[in-house]
Amino acid sequence: MSARHLPATMTMQCFEAAARHLSFTRAADELSITQSAVSKQVAQLEDYLQHKLFRRVRRNLVLTPEGSLYLTEVRRILAQIEMSAHSIMTYRGQAEALRVACLPTFGARWLARQLPAFLDANPRIDLSVHDHVEAFDLERENIEVAIFHGHGHWPNLECHKLFEEEVVAVGAPDYLARQPAQHAADLAERRLLHLATRPDAWHRWFADQHIASEHSYHGTRFETFQMLIRTAMSGGGLALVPRFFVADELAAGRLVLAWPHVMRGPDAYYLVYPEHLGELPRVRRFVDHLLACAAAEAPID
């Protein structure tokens, strides 16, 4: 499709504002144009799409089904245009921009502590940090460095192990005082909290102690460890988490071990980047910094 036949940005803005307000007049006021200009833009858009986007019901403006469908796409497109504009406005040269992706809780509880020293030492590097809960294609997402949890072998990626994890069962002191456990198997009768990306974690924790449980897959699921930990701290149940994620809470007594067993698995946290980017100075400096931080903290309890 030729670009000259695509709807103009102003046309999409008129439609979006009219759909949000369900009023051409209020859309015109917001956009500082006339009501007839909004009406004309919407009419041209309907002609182009060959579908009516609005209809009148008892003098009120309502979206047609086609209009509602198109509104979702228009909002996404306008948001992307705005994001791209902001990106260019803050752009200081590709050599100074570094896009990083990280697991949300890992980012909040480990990576964030390592960033100030890096930024102090590299004031001309602009970091852009994004959350990802699972491994993904870095180049497709335009990410230069990421932190993954897993086996350490991803195609076309250079992988450096940061550290392994020790998984422990934790809960709020009050919750465990109300429901004390005499044996590890007793925990299967408690309210178990799960991470969505590790649905078999409790099953493996019990199996690691040769305990069979019919309830190890039951319970509430969360997308991130951060929410899981906060719910456990509030007395919502028991959580299986990497011990270094909750070191501060355990030290302060806000969480306690529900049982002393520690589960060690084959997976670890890895710093990864596309092989061909390994010698870029900004990537090299960031990778070296995090590897040094991980080495300084090992072993992590």
Disulfide bonds with the S-S distance in Angstrom:
none
